[in-house]
Amino acid sequence: MLLVMYLVYALVLSIALRAKGLATPIAEGEPTPPSVERRVTRVLVIGATGGTGRQLVAQALERGYDVTALARNPAALDLTHPRLHVVRGNVLDPASLDEAARGQDAVLCALGHKKFFPPNRILSEGTRNLLRAMATQQVGRLVCETALGLGDSAGRGGLYYTFFVIPVILPAYFWDKTRQERLIAESRLEWIIVRPGSLTNGARRGRYRHGGSIGSFLWTVRISRADVADFMLNQLTDDTYLRLAPGVSW
Ligand SMILES: NC(=O)c1ccc[n+]([C@@H]2O[C@H](COP(=O)([O-])OP(=O)(O)OC[C@H]3O[C@@H](n4cnc5c(N)ncnc54)[C@H](OP(=O)(O)O)[C@@H]3O)[C@@H](O)[C@H]2O)c1
């Protein structure tokens, strides 16, 4: 009986994540039209000291961008480069985001945390502050990493995620991610939400699948943080997924 109740709870959660989550692009008012010729030279990385964030910083520098990294503890980044500028800040502090966003052409966001309990709004409030700073500083494009299993990708993280990880460990986290995605979609920015499968610290392969039907209802699909960063960086200048939320996995 308990098992049945648990399975029903997990299924209802999955259905709610789909129903409340992002399915189709929503925008209030007229969205800013995509630039005819997109020129990006300066990028801001949010979550720069994290797994994906470090890859974003390193690969953005490799690609020749001027990189600003927002970090709560700049020493944790452990990287110096003539084109890397580090701003000490917190996404829950709007002033530091304003400073970091000034003069940027685009933002790459790989924000995450491990405060799964009790429920909090770090992702959504941090993203709300980021969107406000981007609007104030007239930064055009946001590429933001979320996760498979949200909105119209609900269930696509595979059975292990649908029936264990999300309902037991991450229900509040995924709920806040749902709010985060909706805030981004309601903004008038050029945005691309990137939903990876389970993340690994493996090497960059440069070959992976992406689009609307990524993931499996049965198996856990994976991708390295290095390849997610590669895909996110491609979104800076590619309009294929503009105002969409593609999944990405090996
Ligand atoms: N793990 C998976 O299998 C998986 C699968 C799909 C999607 N995702 C999602 O992908 C994203 C990136 O995951 P990841 O494991 O690569 O990242 P991560 O290592 O958890 O790094 C998260 C980053 O966010 C920063 N951060 C947290 N709170 C902050 C705040 N208040 N202000 C500023 N920065 C803050 C952290 O800074 P500090 O170093 O200061 O803590 C860190 O740099 C997350 O949203 C995660 O949920 C994960």
The ligand as a MOL file (V3000), in Angstrom:
LIG
                    3D

  0  0  0     0  0            999 V3000
M  V30 BEGIN CTAB
M  V30 COUNTS 48 52 0 0 0
M  V30 BEGIN ATOM
M  V30 1 N 24.1660 17.0780 -11.3010 0
M  V30 2 C 23.4790 16.6700 -12.3560 0
M  V30 3 O 23.5050 15.4860 -12.7480 0
M  V30 4 C 22.6510 17.6800 -13.1110 0
M  V30 5 C 21.8950 17.2440 -14.2020 0
M  V30 6 C 21.1840 18.1740 -14.9570 0
M  V30 7 C 21.2340 19.5360 -14.6100 0
M  V30 8 N 21.9610 19.9360 -13.5280 0 CHG=1
M  V30 9 C 21.9810 21.3680 -13.2210 0
M  V30 10 O 23.0420 21.9950 -13.9050 0
M  V30 11 C 23.4420 23.1710 -13.1990 0
M  V30 12 C 24.9570 23.1540 -13.0100 0
M  V30 13 O 25.3220 22.0130 -12.2540 0
M  V30 14 P 26.8500 21.8060 -11.8090 0
M  V30 15 O 26.8650 20.5390 -11.0060 0
M  V30 16 O 27.7510 21.9380 -12.9740 0 CHG=-1
M  V30 17 O 27.0580 23.0920 -10.8770 0
M  V30 18 P 27.6330 23.1780 -9.3870 0
M  V30 19 O 28.9660 22.5080 -9.3500 0
M  V30 20 O 26.5860 22.7710 -8.4000 0
M  V30 21 O 27.9010 24.7670 -9.2850 0
M  V30 22 C 26.9080 25.6800 -8.9840 0
M  V30 23 C 27.4840 27.0680 -9.0610 0
M  V30 24 O 26.4820 28.0030 -8.6240 0
M  V30 25 C 27.0980 28.8780 -7.7070 0
M  V30 26 N 26.1790 29.4780 -6.7530 0
M  V30 27 C 25.3510 28.8530 -5.8770 0
M  V30 28 N 24.6670 29.7510 -5.1500 0
M  V30 29 C 25.0890 30.9810 -5.5800 0
M  V30 30 C 24.7680 32.2980 -5.2270 0
M  V30 31 N 23.8570 32.5710 -4.2690 0
M  V30 32 N 25.3700 33.3230 -5.8780 0
M  V30 33 C 26.2880 33.0730 -6.8340 0
M  V30 34 N 26.6410 31.8440 -7.2280 0
M  V30 35 C 26.0510 30.8040 -6.5990 0
M  V30 36 C 28.1240 28.0160 -6.9820 0
M  V30 37 O 29.0510 28.8450 -6.3200 0
M  V30 38 P 29.9090 28.3420 -5.0350 0
M  V30 39 O 31.1310 27.6630 -5.6140 0
M  V30 40 O 30.2140 29.6060 -4.3080 0
M  V30 41 O 29.0280 27.3940 -4.2510 0
M  V30 42 C 28.7160 27.2750 -8.1640 0
M  V30 43 O 29.6340 28.0900 -8.8330 0
M  V30 44 C 22.6730 23.1650 -11.8900 0
M  V30 45 O 21.5600 24.0040 -11.9940 0
M  V30 46 C 22.2220 21.7030 -11.7640 0
M  V30 47 O 21.0500 21.5750 -11.0050 0
M  V30 48 C 22.6770 19.0340 -12.7820 0
M  V30 END ATOM
M  V30 BEGIN BOND
M  V30 1 1 1 2
M  V30 2 2 2 3
M  V30 3 1 2 4
M  V30 4 1 4 5
M  V30 5 2 4 48
M  V30 6 2 5 6
M  V30 7 1 6 7
M  V30 8 2 7 8
M  V30 9 1 8 9
M  V30 10 1 8 48
M  V30 11 1 9 10
M  V30 12 1 9 46
M  V30 13 1 10 11
M  V30 14 1 11 12
M  V30 15 1 11 44
M  V30 16 1 12 13
M  V30 17 1 13 14
M  V30 18 2 14 15
M  V30 19 1 14 16
M  V30 20 1 14 17
M  V30 21 1 17 18
M  V30 22 2 18 19
M  V30 23 1 18 20
M  V30 24 1 18 21
M  V30 25 1 21 22
M  V30 26 1 22 23
M  V30 27 1 23 24
M  V30 28 1 23 42
M  V30 29 1 24 25
M  V30 30 1 25 26
M  V30 31 1 25 36
M  V30 32 1 26 27
M  V30 33 1 26 35
M  V30 34 2 27 28
M  V30 35 1 28 29
M  V30 36 1 29 30
M  V30 37 2 29 35
M  V30 38 1 30 31
M  V30 39 2 30 32
M  V30 40 1 32 33
M  V30 41 2 33 34
M  V30 42 1 34 35
M  V30 43 1 36 37
M  V30 44 1 36 42
M  V30 45 1 37 38
M  V30 46 2 38 39
M  V30 47 1 38 40
M  V30 48 1 38 41
M  V30 49 1 42 43
M  V30 50 1 44 45
M  V30 51 1 44 46
M  V30 52 1 46 47
M  V30 END BOND
M  V30 END CTAB
M  END
